[in-house]
Amino acid sequence: MKGVFASNPLEQYRAYESKITAAIQRVLGSGRYILGDECVAFENEFADYIGVSHAISVGSGTDALHLALRACGIDQGDEVITPSHTAVATVAAIQMAGGMPVLIDIDASNYTMNPIHLKELITERTKAIVPVHLYGHPSNMEVILKIAADHKLKVIEDCAQAHGAMIGSGMVGSFGDMAAFSFYPTKNIGALGDAGMIVCNDSELAGIAKMLRQYGWKQRNRSEIPGWNSRMDELQAAILHCKLGGYSKDLQRRRSIAAIYDSELAQCDRIIRPVERKGTTHCYHQYVIRHPQRDELQEYLKAAGIQTLIHYPHPVHLQPAFKKSINCKHDLSVTERICSEILSLPIYPELGDETIQFVSEKILEFEKENR
Ligand SMILES: Cc1ncc(COP(=O)(O)O)c(C=O)c1O
């Protein structure tokens, strides 16, 4: 078996190659390369897919979060509650908006914000909550939204890893005041460069986000509010249109891969497999297991040519850049404990059954040799 990658944007490109080539040719010949018809078409298509009224294309997932926070009125020193177990981008975006991140612990079963701790973290300075649907598992939005409503807080969903994940029949991204998606190349719907999207149902918030992404312009060359420059390329929008067209199949495949891992690894009692909370649909951006000998297992798989990753090895609150600048006086013990146990196994739609079988066999082999 040749080397197995944890994710594989090249294979995904190959799967869509003829459509992408045609899309690129179309854009190259259009003479419009930023925020043109392709962006508008993809915004409309993506809003329909998520089931919201508005989608605003931007330069990256980080920008989507930053501008959504700004649109929701986050200002200097406002406290924003988000998990420490996330990509640093979530916390960095809060700081970019001038907010003070307040970090909350996660639920050990699904690695998303544990809303049990929310009330104790809310102060008179708290303005918003940013739940992160990490690995593609939906956060507990029912409880989060109730607490947010009781305290008049905005909710901005971080959906960077959660394209197509659902709670009941609603897609994540349709529950909060606003939501942010990333189309980083390895994401479930990945561009061939950076790209992101803000979604919401409120036309006023959508209008503000649109102004914020381009110098505060409502009309060209007239800045109504201070703004930034974060726009999607026409090329990326055209490529993402191709990927969104095939996404229901790709998502189904991710779920099938997860089901194979689930059944193959069920016999290892030392492995904690991902769960899917009742009533939710996981989109398996990552298939993350926990193992008490994580580092040894990772080395063992590496020696067999299997790449695995750790999302994330260091909680945000323990990283040098954030240690001093964020508010985290609270118990983050689950976050700290799971960091040494988590391992993301290879998962992407083009991964064949025999490769998943091979990865599973190697894990079982490791178990046999190390028990
Ligand atoms: C949870 C989460 N939030 C935000 C981001 C930021 O997205 P981007 O890399 O497109 O800026 C990412 C991507 O790494 C992510 O995984």
The ligand as an SDF file (V2000), in Angstrom:
LIG
                    3D

 16 16  0  0  0  0  0  0  0  0999 V2000
  -12.6360   25.7160   13.5060 C   0  0  0  0  0  0  0  0  0  0  0  0
  -12.0150   26.6590   12.5200 C   0  0  0  0  0  0  0  0  0  0  0  0
  -12.3200   27.9610   12.5800 N   0  0  0  0  0  0  0  0  0  0  0  0
  -11.8090   28.8490   11.7130 C   0  0  0  0  0  0  0  0  0  0  0  0
  -10.9300   28.4610   10.7280 C   0  0  0  0  0  0  0  0  0  0  0  0
  -10.3360   29.4950    9.8480 C   0  0  0  0  0  0  0  0  0  0  0  0
  -10.5470   29.2740    8.4730 O   0  0  0  0  0  0  0  0  0  0  0  0
   -9.4800   29.7790    7.3880 P   0  0  0  0  0  0  0  0  0  0  0  0
   -8.3100   28.8780    7.4510 O   0  0  0  0  0  0  0  0  0  0  0  0
  -10.2490   29.6540    6.0980 O   0  0  0  0  0  0  0  0  0  0  0  0
   -9.1570   31.1790    7.7100 O   0  0  0  0  0  0  0  0  0  0  0  0
  -10.5880   27.1080   10.6170 C   0  0  0  0  0  0  0  0  0  0  0  0
   -9.6740   26.6410    9.5570 C   0  0  0  0  0  0  0  0  0  0  0  0
   -8.5690   26.2620    9.8010 O   0  0  0  0  0  0  0  0  0  0  0  0
  -11.1370   26.1790   11.5310 C   0  0  0  0  0  0  0  0  0  0  0  0
  -10.8440   24.8890   11.4790 O   0  0  0  0  0  0  0  0  0  0  0  0
  1  2  1  0
  2  3  1  0
  2 15  2  0
  3  4  2  0
  4  5  1  0
  5  6  1  0
  5 12  2  0
  6  7  1  0
  7  8  1  0
  8  9  2  0
  8 10  1  0
  8 11  1  0
 12 13  1  0
 12 15  1  0
 13 14  2  0
 15 16  1  0
M  END
$$$$
